Amino acid sequence: QVQLVESGGGLVQAGGSLRLSCAASGGTFSSYAMGWFRQAPGKEREFVVVISWSGGRTYYVDSVKGRFTISRDNAKNTVYLQMNSLKPEDTAVYYCAAAPTYYRRNYKLNEIDYWGQGTQVTVSS
């Protein structure tokens, strides 16, 4: 059983930056592909980005390419999401996710083994 705890959300103006962190415990962190999803009010949870177990491969949804960067530190059991040039449409609850397999495509919700509790990101215009 893997527990995931996100932190780093908050309120930021458009064009600003935030760095999310997700700390894992209770399992073999380095064996999982790690990703981030987000859910805006009234919308379904959507895939944002994934990183392979080694950190050598990543895949981003088109809407965040060039603005968001995912990274991981397996020694610290932590995955990060650096978000730059934030837009109001990035406003959502961001969820950390652990998946058993890395795919170079958008993930479906049922391909995720573990979820964090979410952290709110609000971008004001």
BELJOLIN-V402517 format. One record per backbone hydrogen bond with DSSP energy under -0.5 kcal/mol. NH is the residue of the N-H (numbers start at 1). CO is the residue of the C=O. Records with the same first field share a line. If there is no record, write none. Layout:
NH = CO  CO
This chain:
3 = 25
5 = 23
7 = 21
10 = 120
12 = 122
14 = 124
15 = 86
16 = 13
18 = 83
20 = 81
21 = 7
22 = 79
23 = 5
24 = 77
25 = 3
29 = 27
31 = 28
32 = 29
33 = 99
34 = 51
35 = 97
36 = 49
37 = 95
38 = 46
39 = 93
43 = 40
46 = 38
48 = 36
49 = 36
50 = 59
51 = 34
52 = 57
55 = 52
59 = 50
61 = 48
64 = 61
65 = 61  62
67 = 64
68 = 64
69 = 82
71 = 80
73 = 78
76 = 73
77 = 73
78 = 73
79 = 22
80 = 71
81 = 20
82 = 69
83 = 18  81
84 = 67  82
85 = 15
86 = 16
90 = 87
91 = 88
92 = 121
93 = 39
94 = 92  119
95 = 37
97 = 35
98 = 114
99 = 33
105 = 103
111 = 108
112 = 109
113 = 98
114 = 98
116 = 96
117 = 4
119 = 94
121 = 92
122 = 10
124 = 12  122
